[in-house]
Amino acid sequence: MIHRASRALAGLAALALLAACGGGASGPSPGSAGIGVGPAPCSGRCQDTPTRLTVADVEQIIAQGVQEAQARSSPATIVVIDRVGNVLAAYRMTGAPATIRITSGTGASGGIDGVEIVPSELGAIAKALTGAYFSSEGNAFSTRTANQIIQEHFNLEERFTPGGPLFGVQISQLPCSDISRRYNGVGPDPGPHRSPIGFAADPGGLPLYKNGTVVGAVAVIADGIYGLVKDDVGTDINLDELIAVAATWGFGAPRDRRADIITLDAKTLRYANVDFDDLLSTPATAPAFGTLTPAVGGLLTIRGYADPVVRAGTAFGQADSGIRPASLITEPELAAVDGFVLVDEFNARRFPPINGTDGLLTQQEVRDLLSTSVALANRTRSQVRRPFGASAGIHVVVVDTNGAVVGVARTRDALVDATDVTVQKARTSILFSAVGSGTALQALPDAEYLAPGPTVASLRTESIGQYVTAFRNFFNQPTALDDGAFAWSTRAVGNISRPFFPDGIDGNPPGPLSKPPGEWSIFSTGLELDLVYNAVIRHIAFVVGIAATDVGVGCTGYTGVTAGFEPVQNPIPKIANGITLFAGGFPIYRGGVLVGAIGLSGDGLEQDDFLPFLANDAVGKLPGGSIGNAPKPIRADQLRVGDVNLRYLVCPFKPFLDSNEQNVCTGL
């Protein structure tokens, strides 16, 4: 039987299906040659027909990249993944850089800026995951796109503008995450899978398409640099990107889905600064992979990620990928609104709705929050998905006050990156809204930064407690973060985590959770990175053979290099995959008492914000409902610093596809 919320909302699924069908879902993609020409035929439903990268596809992609690298006398490391992050092959050409130098180019000191011990293949995995996880049938994003939307300004060279819409997202999909899955030692399996060093801003990671749907990504490292670009006008030519473009021949993103025809906040996004006309080779005539001799290069073993073989990928939207349609038999409330779920290798649902482990949320409330969020998303206009008028693709999660995941759901073709980051959003809201978080943070071991260079040596330590002190001083509240006095959305947390406060006002001091000038970069963001820093470095030490065992599940509570990255006894389980700094996470209250949080991520920052906020309110208004958003007097936007109030929520003016309703958040 369909439960009470789904019965009222089931009719909205039809609208989503119409919006998702776009120009059709069958036949070869007109954009399958190169980076595509003509319109894409898909908008969310082509994945219904199982489509995957074959072994022959992966071999072709690598061979095309190798040929361009040879033409440029620039040996490269090339990694191909499927859409949920399985490494299908990693190939290193003879003479390619064995490690990367991580650098923001800003001279910043600290974080992972300047670290040189990371193998090139790990950097390539992070770049490939970025290309695959941020793309869909409605939008093709690359690592160059990510570069544009995660930095301190949007656009990059426009001073006195706010940070990018996904500011801080690079510190997610971490190797210590309890949400992302790990390599099973056998071959491709259900994902989404973790990243060794988060998401990348370094050009050279591009999504791969077959028949209009995303099937994975390819990434290249030839220059030995893992960095970022500060150029908005598209004049830089990047070696990694040139080789990656060659590799995508026959699997390129359709042109009318590429980021460079998509606008966000009236600004055009970037995809790649080069195209096939810029190549020195002809990808269509690349020699077969089987003709590449050991003198050219070979397949890699990557500890914790891959064996030296070429494998076929999983089919996204099918059970083998770990993401499939909800079943009318086992998940009727989501099936009624065209929802999707996460599953394991046995096709059993991961994170089904359950009662809160703290006894404060009921299973029915969790079901209602998930199905209501999906139904609302089906009605909502996407900000970044083509064709225009497509509904928003979202991933939604509910956590209890312990940070335990008590339910997860998705719409079809939603971005894969959202799987991990939505949990970060919900948990961030819990951490900052709950009683006792300040004391817990102060008990964590210091982050111990590695010194720049190719050796494992200590640079300095950074106390996690310093951020608690700075937070309390900033608001002149001696018990803040321990008293639970205010409700925090992730937008509000992001407000005080920027290198300038208020956001975008160059020259102002940083927010209390950020770093001062000379220390801040996208590789050293402040509390966000320092919480997980030791665990990430422990994982790298494992991959390169310095540590005997991998990092465990959970990202806090590890010591630094001096103490051997060992786990200690005071982690914070409620942020087991870290925190994040952009919108989409809200606490849930009942009668003024914190009972959980909801996180949502999808096709635009405003959608991320208002959809979970409306879902909280809608479920509280169901018959017998008693949960909802935080009472207005305790929301973080009541906090004022100088003449500036924090932001709690941003709500689009007229967001729905089936209604002219305006100001939908007013009064809530």
N, C-alpha and C positions, 0 to 999 in steps of 0.2 A: 504493500500500500504506500502511495506517495504521501509524505507527511504534510503537515499543515502549511508550512511556508512554500514548499514546492508546488502544492496544488494551486496556490494562488499565482505562482510565477511561471508555471509550465508553459503557458501560451507564449511567453516571451522567447522561447527557444526557436520558434519559426522565424522570427526576425533575424536571429543570429545566423541561421542556416542560409537565409537569403543573402545576407551581407557577406558570408564566408565564401559563397560560390563564385563571386567575382565574374570572371570571363569564362568560366568552365574549368573542368578538372581532368580532362583527358587529352591524350595526344601528346606528341613531343613538344617541348618548349621551344618557341621561336628564339628564345634567348639562350639555348643550350650551347651554341657555338661561341667560344670565347666568353666575353663578358656580356654577351646577349645583344640582340637587336629585336625591335618590335615589342609588343605587349606581352606580359606574362599571362598565362592562362589560369593561374592559381591564386586563390586568396583564402587559404586555410583548410581546404578540403582535399587537395591532391594527396596528402599523406594517408587518406583512406585506402588508397591503393599502395600496398607495400613497395617502397622504393628505397634502395640502399646502394652504397658503394660496393662494387664487386672487387675481387682481387685484381682483375684486369684493369678496372678503373684506377685503383690505387697505384698500380704499377705505371700506368700511363701518366698519371699526374706527376709522379716522381721523375720519370724519364724526361718529361717536358721541362721540369724545373732544372734538372741536371744539365740538359742541353744548353739552356740559357746561361747557367752559371759557367759552363765551359766557354761559351762564346765571349763571356766577359772576363775570363781568367780569374774568376772569383769563386773558389770552392765553397760549398754551402752545406748546412744541415737542413734537411727538409722533413717535416713531420706532417702526416695526414691523420685526421681523426674523423669519427662519425659525429652525428649531431649531438649525441649524449656524452661525448668525451672519451670514448674508447680510442686508444692509440692503435691505428691500423697498420702503421709502418713508420719507422724513424730511420732515416738514411743520412749518413755523413760521408761527404766526398773527401777524398784524401787531400789533406792540407787545409781543411776548413777549421776555423777557430774551435778549440775544444771547450772553451768557457766564454762567458759573456762578461762584459763590464757594465754593471747597472749604473746608470748615471742620468740625472735630470738635466745636466748641463748648466746648472745654476750655481755650482760651487757649494751647495748645501752640505752640511756636516751631520751625519747620523742616519738612523734608519737603515735601509738597505742601499742607500745612495753610496756608490763607490765600491760596493762589494764585488769581488771578482772570482769567487769560488764556485759560482753556479754553472753547471754544464750547459752548453749551448742547446742541447735537446730539451732541457727543462724550460728554457726561455721560449723555444719554439712551441712546446706544448701549451704554455700560457697564451701565446699569440694565437694559436689555432683555436683554443677554447673560446677566446674572445670573439673571433670571427663567427664561429658556429653558434655560441650561446646568445649572441645579441642579434641574430638574424632569424627571419621567418619567411613564410610565403608572401608576406606583405611588406617586408623591409629587408634589405641586405646591408648590414653594417660591417665594417672592417676595423682593424686595430687603429687605422687612421681616424675613423669616426670616433672610436673610443677616446683617442688622444684629444679630440676637440671638446668632448663633453664631460671630462673628469677633472679638468684643471681649475685653477683659482679664478679664471675669467672665462666668460663665454660671450663672444669669441676670444681666442687666446690673446690676440694683440690689442684688444679693446680694453684699455684701462678704465677703472671705475665702473666696471660691470660685475654683476654677481658671479659666483662660481658656476661651473658647468652643471647642467641638470642632473648628472650622475656623479657629482663630486664625491669622491671617496669609494666608489664601487670597486676600484682595483684591489681593495683589501677584502676580498670575499672569495668564495669557492676554495677555501684554504685547505691545505693538506691535513689539518687537524680537525676539520669539520665533522660533526656527528650527523650531518645531513647528506653530504656528497659521498658517493660510494668509491671503493678502492679496487684496484686491479685484482682479479681473482686468480692470477697466475696461469690461467688456461687460455683465455681469449675474450673477445667482446661479450659483454653481458649487460644487464639492465643498468642504466645510469640514473641521474647524471653523475659524472665522475669529477673528482677533485682536480684542482690545479696545484702545481708545486709552489707557485709564487703569486697566486692571484691572477687578476686580469691585466692585460697589457695595453700600453699606449704607443708601442713601437710599431711603425708601419711594417707591413709584410705578413699580416695574417688576414686571409680572405676566405669568405664562405664558399662552399661548393654546392651547386644545384644540379638536379636531374629532374626533367619533366616538371620544372617550375617549383619544385619543393626542395628545401634545404636537406642535404644528406651528409654534411660535414664541413670540414675546413682544411685548408693547407696553410702552413706557416714556414717561413724561411729565416734563417740567420746566417748571413755570409760576412757581415761587417764586424761581428764580434761585439756589437753595441746593443744593449737593451735599454732604450731611453725613451725620448719623447720629442715632439716637434713643436716649436713655438711660432710656426709660420702659418698664417691663415689664408694667404693669398695663393697658395698652391704652386709655389715656385721651386720647392725642394724636390730633388730627384733622389729616391732612396733605393739603394742596391737590393735590399731584401724584398722590397715591393716589386721591383722589376722581375726578379726571379719568380716570385709568387704569382704574378700576373701570368707569366708564361705557363706555370704549372696548372693554372685554372682553365686553360684552353679546352673547350668542350664541356666544361662544368661551371662556366661563369655565371654570375648573378644576372638575371634579366635586367635590362637597362632601366625599365620603368619601376624597378624595385630598389635600385641602388640609392645609397644615402645621398648622393649628390643631386637627386631630384626631389628630396624631402626637405621641408623646412620645419624648423622648431623655433618658436619665439621669433618668427619672421626672419630667421637666419638659415641660410642653406648649409646643410651638413656636407662633410667631405667623405669621399670613398677611396679613391686612389688618384695619385698625381700622374700616373702613367697608364698607357693602354697598349694594345697589341702593336700599334704602329711604332712604338718606342723600342721594341725588342730587336736584338741582334740576331735572333734565331727564328725559325719557322716552326712553332710548336706542332703543327699538323704532320710534320715530317720527322719528328723526334725518333731516334732509334728505339727499338723495343727494350724494355727494362731488362729482359734476359740477356741482352748483348752487353750490358754494363759489366766490365771486368773488375776484379778486386783492385786493380790499379786505379780505377775511377773512384771507388768507395765501397761502402757496404752497409748492411742493415745493423742497427744497434740493439743491444740489450739495455734497457733502462730500468734500474732497480725500482720496483714498485709500480711500474707503468707498462712495460712492453718487453716482449721477446724478439729476437732478430728474425722475424718472419713477416710476411705480408698477409693481412687478414681482411675479410669482408666485414662491412659494418652492419649495424642493426638498422631496422626500418622504424623511423620515428612515427609515433602514433600507434604502434603495434606493441604487443606485450614484451617482445624481446628487447625493446629499447628501454623499458621501464616506465613508459608513459603510454597509456591506452585509454579508450573511451570508457566512461562509467557504464556498468552493466545494469540493465533493468531489473535483474534478479538480485544482485548483491549491493548495488549502489543506486537504488531507484530515485532517490531525491536529486542526485546529480544527473542521472541519465535523462530525467525529465527536462533539464535545462541545458542539455548537450555538454555536460561537464566531462572532465577527464581526471584520471587518478594516477598516482605513482604505484608501481608494483615491483615485486622482487623477481628473482629468477624462477619462482614457482607460480608466478602470476597472482600472487597474494598481495592484497593492497597494503602498501606502506602507509603509516600514519592515518588509519581510519579514525572517524570520530569516536572519542572516548570521554568519560568523565575526567575532569581535572584531577591530577594526582594530589592536589591540595584540597579537594572536595568542594571547590568554589564555583566551578562551571559544570553544567550537566551535559551529557552526551547529546541530548536534543538541542540544547542551545548551540553547541558546536556545529551540528548538522545544519541548523538554521542559518548560522553565520556563513557557512561555506556556500550553501545553495543560493542564498540571497545575494552574496557577492558575485557569483557566476551569472545569475540572472540579470543583475544590474549591469555587469560588464557587457552582456549581450545587447543591452539597450544603448550602450554608450559609444560615442564617436571616438575612434582612435586618433591620437595626435600624430603618430608617425607611421602609420600603416597605409599602404596603397591597396586597392584603389580608394580614392576619397569616399568617405561614407562607410568604410569598413568598421565593424565593431571592435572594441578593445579586446586584445588578448591579455589575460591576466593569470597569475598564480597567487593563491591566497592561503594563508596559514593562520591557525589559532594556537596560542600557547597559554599555559597556566602560569601562576605566579612563581613557580619553580623553574620556568623556562622550558618545561616539557612540551613537546609538540603533541597537541591533542586533536589535530585534524588538518588535512591538506586537501586542496582541490585546485583544478585548473580549467581554463577554457581550451578549446582546440587550437593548436598552433601557437600557443603562448611561448614567449621566450624562455629558453632553458636557464639562463642566468638567474631568473627569478626564483628558481627552486631553493637555492641557498640564501639569497639575499633577503627574501621575504621573512625567513626565520630570524635573520639578523635584525630586521626592522622590528618585528614583534618583541624580540628579546631586548633590544635597545630600549624600547618603551618601558618594559618591565624593570630593567636595571635602574633607570633614572626615576621611576615613579614609586618604587618599592621602599619599604623600611629596611635600613641596615646595609644598603649598598655601599655607602662611603667606607664603613668599617671593613667590609669585604674587599674593596679595592685596595685599601691601605695595607692589607695583609698579603697581597700578592708579591712575589719576588720582583726585583728590578728587571727592566729590560736591559740586556747587556749588548751593546752594539758591537758589530765586528768592525775592525779597522779597515780602511780602504786598502785594496791590494789583493794579491792572489793567495795570501796565507790566512789561516784562522788565528786571529789575535784580537784581543779586546781593545776597543776604542775608549768607551766610557759606559757608565750605567745611567739609566734614567729611572727614577722612582715613579711608580704608578701613583703613590700617595701625593705627589706634587700636583697632580691634576685635581684631586679632591680639595686640596688646600686652595688652589687657584679658583676653582668653582665657588667655594664658599666665600672667598674674598671678593670675587667678581659681583656676587649678589648680596654681599654683606649679611650672610646667613650662616652662623657658626655650626648649625646642625644639618645643613643641606646635604642631601643624598643619604642621610640616615633617618630623617623624620617622616619621609613620605608625604611631605606637605603639598607637593605640586605634582600634577599629571603632565608627563612629557611625551610629546609626539616626536618622531624622528626628525621632522622638519625643525622643531625647536632645538633638538640636540645639534643638528647641523648648523643652526644659526651661530652657535658658540664654539664651533669646531673649525672655523675658517681662519686663514692666516691674517685676515683683517676683520675687525668688528666695528661697525656693522659690515655685513658681507658686501664686498666690492668697493669699499672706501679705501683706496690705496693709501698707504702711509699710516693708517691707524694701527694701534696695537692688535695683536692676535686675540681671538677668543680664548677662554681659559682652558679649553681642551685641545688647543692647537699648539704649534711651535712658534718661537720668535723668528724674526728675520735672520737669515743665515743658516737656519736649521730646517725650516719647512721646505718640503718638496712633495711631489706625489708619492715619493718613496720614503717619506718621513712625515706622516700626517699628524702625529701627536698621540693622544690616548688610543685612538682607533688602532694604529699599528703597534704601539708599545704593549698593548694587552696581549697580542698574539706573537710578538716578535720572536721570543725565545723558542716557541714551538715551531715556527716556520724554519728557523735556522737549524733546529734539531732535525727536521725532515731533510733538509739539504745535506746535512752531515751524514744522514743515513744513506741517501742516494749515492753520495760519492765515496762511501765506505769508511767514513770517520767514526760514525756511530753504528753499533751492532744492531740496534733495533730502531724501528720507525717510531715517529711520534704517535702517541695514542689518540683516542677519540676524545676531543676536548682541547680547546686552544689556550687555556690559561693554566697557571700553576707550574710552569717550567722555569728552571733556573737557566742562567746564561752559560757562555762558553767556559768561563773560569771553573764552574762547578759541573761541567760536562753535560749541560742541558737536561739534567735529571728532573723528573716530576717531583713535586713536593706535595704536602698534605693539605694545602689550602686553596685549591682551584675554585672558580666560580662556575658551577655547572649550568647556571641559568644563561650564560653566554658562551656555551660550548662551541659555537662557531664564530665568535667575535661579535662586534657591533658594526653598525653602518651609520652614514651621515646624511642620507637623503630621504626625501619624503615617502610616506606610505605606511608608517607604523603608528598605532594608537593603542593606549591602554583601554581596558574594558572595566567598567565599574558597576556595582550593584549597591544602591542605597549609599553612595559615597565611599564604598569599600572597593579597593582594587581586587579584581578577580581573575584577570588575564590580560591578554593583548592580541591584537589582530595585525597582520602584516600583509600588504598587497603590492605587487609589482607587475607592470605591464607595458602599455604602449604610450606612455607620457606621464610626466611628473604630476600634473594636476589630476589625472585619472588615478594615479597611485594614491593620492591624498583623499579625494572626496569619496571614492567608492567604499573603502573600509569604514570611513566615517558614517556614510549613509547606511551601510549594512548594520553597524552597531545600533544605530537609531531605529532602523526598521524592525530588527529582531526584538528589541525592547518593547515595541508597540504591538507585537503579536498577542493574541489572547493569553493572558497569564504571564506575559513577558515582564521581566524586571531588570534586565541588564541594559547597558547603554553606554554612551560616551561619558567622559569625565564631567562632573559639574563645572559650569563655566567659571565660578570663582577660584577654582584650583588649577585651571589650565595654565600651561606655561606662558601663554600670551598675556597673562596678567603681570608677568615679571617685566620690570622696566629698568633699563640701564641708561643713565643719562636721559636723553629725550627719545629713546628707542625702546619699543616693546618687542619681545620675541614674537615669532610667527608660530602658530599652532597648526593652521590649516590654510590651504589655498583651494578655492572651489571655482571651477569654470562657470562662466556665465550661463551658457545654454548647452549642456553636454549631451543631451539624449538624441538618438536617431528617430525615435517614434513620438516625440513630444516637443513642443515649443516652450516647455516649462523653463523658467529662469530663476536664478538665485536659489538653487535647490538646497543650499546649506543654511539659508537664512533662518535664524531662530532656533537652530538645533544646538 
